[in-house]
Amino acid sequence: MELIGRDDQLALLRRLLAEPRGHGSTVLVRGAPGIGKTALLAETAALAEQLGHRVLRTSGAEAESDIPYAGLQLVLRPLAAEAAQLAVPHRQALDTALGHAEAGVPDVFLVGLAVLNLLADAAAVAPVLLLVDDVQWLDDATASVLAFVARRVGTEPVVVVGAAREGYRSRLNSDELTSVTLGPLTDGQAAELLADRAPDLRPTAHRRLLAAAAGNPLALTELSRTLGASADPHMSRLPLTERLERAFTDRLETLPDITRGLLRIAALDDSSSLPEIYRATRLFTGATAGPAELDPAVRAQLVEVVGGDLRFGHPLMRSAIHQTMPTGVRHAAHAALAAVLWEHPDRQLRHRAAAADAPEETVAAALEDAAHRAARRGGIAAAVTALEQAAALSEDTDRRAERLLRAADFAVELGRPETVTRLLDQALTGPLSRRQHATVVWLRGSFDEGLHSHSSGANSLTALAEELAAEDRALALRILWSAAQLCFWSDPGPRGRSTVLRAVERMELDELDPWRLAICAYAAPVDRGTFVLERARHVALQEGDDGRAYRMLSTAALLVGGFDLARAFSAAGGAPLRAQGRLGLLARTVGADAWSALVVGDLGAAIAATEESRRLARETSQTMMYALMTATAAKLAALRGEVDTALALAEEAEEIGLPAGARPVLATASMARGLAALGAGRYEEAFGQLRRLHDPADPAFQVALRLTAVGDLVDAATHCGRLAAVLPVVTELEEVATVTSAPVLHAELRLVRALLAADEDADPLFADALNADLGAWPLIRARTHLAYGEWLRRRRRSVESRDHLRAARDMFDALGAIPWGERARRELRAAGETSRRRAPDARDQLTAHELQIVRLAAEGLTNREIGQRLYLSHRTVSSHLHRIFPKLGVASRTELRTVVSALR
């Protein structure tokens, strides 16, 4: 199709293609069917080739949308030689995903990293343009891989240009791509195109066609070929897409019967192979089928032959054939295809299923097996489709329900709430066992941490779990875990927490079982805090653990105040999750490390971990986790003195968390606001924000996280004259401390006792706080030195105060808690001692992403190893380090280690 009226879009694409090396981008072209998207992509390819780019192509096909990695096969075909040179884990992931090898299930993100490295290596030779047409019909696995790649090509000479129908919802966020919308041609442009295509039209027909086509280039071309149809008075009442489909079917009716049969087979086939289409057509029609029989369709410009493949001129042509095929004819065509696909059992099975017009258990069972094979290859979307087809063909109602529930479980893994709802609604139309009904209830609450789905929250889930405990303990435990997580994200109250706790203890799991420890920590972080802490240190996970248990234990340790243990579990759990590419669970594991590092004061590690967890949560569509890590980033910015950033991030987190009542999000955001005010010396405001954490009626109250904030609350109260208002909170937490051995709470209370003591009692209490083992709590130690120094100076003991204020200044500087370091300097000046200014360090000069790379490089990891850890190409890592070294004034990794060691 000639490209008319697209000068602005072409100019944009030319500019992106001409960007300096090392600047990648992603463009999504949207528009109605026939509006010129494919033509624009073709012109872009021609421009790229002129500029020396290597052009790779793929496209979605409706018939292949349920075949995992079908679209990726086309991208990788020209890169087969380069793929052989990939690192072994990446090569194995690709081979398994594409069906060339049998191995463990490669997570789609691991496949994505392999493709990213493959494209980056290719782009090191010549810039790469990746064209993706009909994105809306890509199979789910390919779409996930390409979205993963598109997010990471910013520093690679790779440009990704996709085309999708209007209304398509991209997996990328608006800040991750450039959107181009193709509208209709102007009247003048449309007239020019029509004059070129149909120069002999009478003026009346010319006007009617211009009106009917509404500026759509394909419509102008196709309707001009079918003037009789376009003159039909009923045609003008149809939507343009249907008018085009009608135009195609009108042309189809002019073809010989054998040619129509051949096109019907081609429209249903999930392959474009001509030999395969000819074989199936012979069975379907009982007549000879070959190039001579295809030729009328080629002359009618409905299809074209490229090598040994048949291609429709436009996807609407295939769609039109689908729409007009009678049911019996469609079943017969699918049966013919199934008969010739003996060498492709999974494809054969799909056509057998489509050919069935009544329940058939043998086909249903085979589809179920195919679903599990697809899942083992990472084709979760294909597994959902196969199981839904199996359910439709099931002769037994119980098996039908089981298959629908399994499909819904897979759909949860894909992050598709609308699909889960549809499948569960189908399951509910038939009889369900008690266990199956419980599964329906549980799966409905699988999104947004269950905050929107369970009317009675943790209580209903606990009751459900107890009903099933004797019948299916594994399912009961999963449901109870969901209930326990709701105790974290919402607040069922003491009675609700107690119900969850009693339920897990009645299951009589081993005391070192990670499920038991995690459920206890989530449901009763105070009452079972000591139990969890003492036993978690002795858990010995089986070799080959996939990281899920470590993830549960890392957050369990965090909630009971054992942040050193939480970080150890996070580090251990992160390794297998990274290796497997399970980025959804990794977001949570790294998030536990981020929160823990922030509390203890390892701000360098917290910056890196928070950025990674937040990015992964967004990428894996975990809305509430993203909100929690955004609030964590706000708290981190507050500690760093970046007040505007802290308040903006807190607001973003609250916009997500407040409607859902997500207490951890709101608690962390309130901490951020309180710390930002505290660091800026706005003590009354800080007191108001931090006091919210300890008010059970406030949505920011969270029973576990508040144990980390009492010292800051009392600090604010001390400076704004509100000590009386905090005494009830401190009294309550002193009682809590008799129940739990949470190290963070006891460290905070030692400082608080000194702050609240009478003058004659304060000295020994400050000494007691400083003499405690605070090696794992540098931020609390620094705050204690500052508080003691301030207390001494205000009692005119300036000489004594200087040692503590000096220690506080140096510790805060080392930690990167800039406002508190400046506060110590002000106190030192008032005590008669001047201080040097804090020297900027890597945390001030680098982005969070760069800091993460620097820390790994300083540990001795190679660029390729860093890329594997962070899911970046090794060339991107190299590019980052090339920019980082001059920023830090270093020339080698040895010098880098010196810089990073100063941050600890």
Buried (B, 14 or more C-beta within 10 A) or exposed (E): BEBBBBEEBBEBBBEBBEEEEBBBBBBBBBBBBBBBBBBBBBBBBEBBEEEEBBBBBBBBBBBBBBBBBBBBBBBBEEBEEBBEEBBEBBBBBBBBBBBEBEEEBBBBBBBBBBBBBBBBBBBBEBBBBBBBBBBBBBBBBBBBBBBBBBBBBBBBBBBBBBBBBBEBEBBBEEEBBBEBEBEBBEEEBBBBBBEEBBEEBEEEBBEBBBEBBBBBBBBBBBBBBBBEBBBBEEBEEBEBBBBBBBBBBBBBEEBEEBBBBBBBBBBBBBBBEBEBBBBBBBBBBEEEBBEEBBEBBBEBBBBEBEEEEBBBBBBBBBBBBBBBBEEEEBBBBBBBBBBBBEEBBBBBBBBBBBBBEEBBEEBBBBBBBBBEBBBBBBBBBBBBBBBBBBBBBBEEEEBBBBBBBBBBBBBBBBBBBEBBBBBBEBBBEBEBEEBBBBBBBBBBBBBBBBBBBBEEBBBBBBBBBBBBBEEBBEBBBBBBBBBBBBBBBBBBBEEBBBBBBEBBBEBEBEEBBBBBBBBBBBBBBBBBBBBBBEBBEEBEBEEEEBBBBBBBBBBBBBBBBBBBBBBBBBBBBBEBBBBBBBBBBBBBBBBBBBBBBBBBBBBBBBBBBBBBBBBBBBBBBBBBBBBBBBBBBBBBBBBBBBBEBBBBBBBBBBEBBBEBBBBBBBBBBBBBBBBBBBBBEBBEBBBBBBBBBBEEEBBBBBBBBBBBBBBBBBBBBBBBEBEEEBEEBBEEBBEBBEEBBBBBBBBBBBBBBBBBBEEEEBBEBBEEBBEBEBEBBBBBBBBBBBBBBBBBBEEEBBEBBBEBBBBBBBBBBBBBBBBBBBBBBBBBEBBEBEBEEBEEBBBEBBEBBBBBBBBBBBBEBEBBBBBBBBBBBBBBBBBBBEEBBEEBEBEEBEBBBEBBEEBE
